[in-house]
Amino acid sequence: MPTAPRAQRSSGVHFLATPGIAAQLVQSCPVGAHDLVLEFGAGQGAITTHLVETGARIVAIERDPEFARVLCARFAGSENLKIVQADIRDFSLPDRHFAVVASIPYALSTTLFRRLLDPQRTRLRRAALIVEWGFAKRVTAAAPRDPGLAWWAARFDIRLVRRIQAEYFRPRPRVDSALLTLERRHTRSDRALWTLLENAYRTPAVRAGKLAPGNLRAAGIEPGRPAGTVAPQRWAALADQLADDRALHWPPLPRRFR
Ligand SMILES: C[S@@+](CC[C@H](N)C(=O)[O-])C[C@H]1O[C@@H](n2cnc3c(N)ncnc32)[C@H](O)[C@@H]1O
């Protein structure tokens, strides 16, 4: 594992010290020559080196100028790789479909998930990510604790592949990490989905409201059940079922999703 010149000074940033984990991360997100893959926070290239071998078009983004320089020197001959020195919080996302493979700085997990998963017209199709263990548990909970998490889980198949012990990183973080995979699901009516989620999490128990109880049951949702215990995929199934019902009106999505 290459040494990390700035690692001791970059608080909250941990570098993969085991090539096997980087290889497994890349294998978890099948991509090929026609795919565009973003790597957020490439560091010194522990993951980049495996990504380049996939033949996909890789854009590796790194904020630290010293790391960006090291990356440029290390991968000078890699024609399918572009290194961009930029901040991943405001880097312009591509307007074509893309994948993300990255070990993301813990402190940016929520910000990046919002950028990638919130927008109705997100171009993200799949991802394999190393994130902090507690964050991984929250985003993969069978019954998410708030509608924002449910929005992500209803529109993406988010799976916890494995726990990654702290000793696999340098410097060693205080907590373990996890490998997550994400795959965009097909959803027919995001407006219906968000309205259902928002209402469900506002009320203590599932109510049919204007819907027939039969609609709920067809999606596997039992009326009267605590709303926060329903798996988000069931709300997505209900939204899909109701997408063509012209008698129902769904309000516009909040601005942050548009
Ligand atoms: C968790 S480390 C991962 C490094 C490398 N991919 C690895 O796995 O060893 C995160 C990397 O993100 C970079 N980074 C932190 N904040 C960033 C930001 N806002 N924009 C771009 N890169 C950032 C750090 O400099 C660091 O190289």
The ligand as a Tripos MOL2 file, in Angstrom:
@<TRIPOS>MOLECULE
LIG
   27    29     1     0     0
SMALL
NO_CHARGES

@<TRIPOS>ATOM
      1 C1        -11.7090    7.9330    2.2440 C.3       1 LIG1
      2 S1        -10.3830    8.6150    1.2770 S.3       1 LIG1
      3 C2        -10.3040    7.4710   -0.0130 C.3       1 LIG1
      4 C3         -9.0380    7.5350   -0.7920 C.3       1 LIG1
      5 C4         -8.8080    6.3600   -1.7570 C.3       1 LIG1
      6 N1         -9.8960    6.2530   -2.7230 N.3       1 LIG1
      7 C5         -8.6830    5.0830   -0.9850 C.2       1 LIG1
      8 O1         -9.6620    4.3350   -0.9360 O.co2     1 LIG1
      9 O2         -7.6060    4.8240   -0.4260 O.co2     1 LIG1
     10 C6        -11.2250   10.0000    0.5760 C.3       1 LIG1
     11 C7        -10.4750   10.8680   -0.4070 C.3       1 LIG1
     12 O3        -11.3690   11.9340   -0.7240 O.3       1 LIG1
     13 C8        -10.6630   13.1570   -0.8100 C.3       1 LIG1
     14 N2        -11.6300   14.2050   -0.4890 N.ar      1 LIG1
     15 C9        -12.0840   14.5980    0.7190 C.ar      1 LIG1
     16 N3        -12.9940   15.5670    0.5890 N.ar      1 LIG1
     17 C10       -13.1410   15.7740   -0.7380 C.ar      1 LIG1
     18 C11       -13.9370   16.6550   -1.5130 C.ar      1 LIG1
     19 N4        -14.7920   17.4930   -0.9170 N.pl3     1 LIG1
     20 N5        -13.8460   16.6260   -2.8530 N.ar      1 LIG1
     21 C12       -12.9720   15.7640   -3.4640 C.ar      1 LIG1
     22 N6        -12.1850   14.8940   -2.7840 N.ar      1 LIG1
     23 C13       -12.2630   14.9070   -1.4410 C.ar      1 LIG1
     24 C14        -9.5280   13.0220    0.1970 C.3       1 LIG1
     25 O4         -8.4490   13.8710   -0.1520 O.3       1 LIG1
     26 C15        -9.1980   11.5230    0.0430 C.3       1 LIG1
     27 O5         -8.2110   11.3350   -0.9150 O.3       1 LIG1
@<TRIPOS>BOND
     1     1     2 1
     2     2     3 1
     3     2    10 1
     4     3     4 1
     5     4     5 1
     6     5     6 1
     7     5     7 1
     8     7     8 2
     9     7     9 1
    10    10    11 1
    11    11    12 1
    12    11    26 1
    13    12    13 1
    14    13    14 1
    15    13    24 1
    16    14    15 ar
    17    14    23 ar
    18    15    16 ar
    19    16    17 ar
    20    17    18 ar
    21    17    23 ar
    22    18    19 1
    23    18    20 ar
    24    20    21 ar
    25    21    22 ar
    26    22    23 ar
    27    24    25 1
    28    24    26 1
    29    26    27 1
@<TRIPOS>SUBSTRUCTURE
     1 LIG1         1 GROUP 0 **** ****
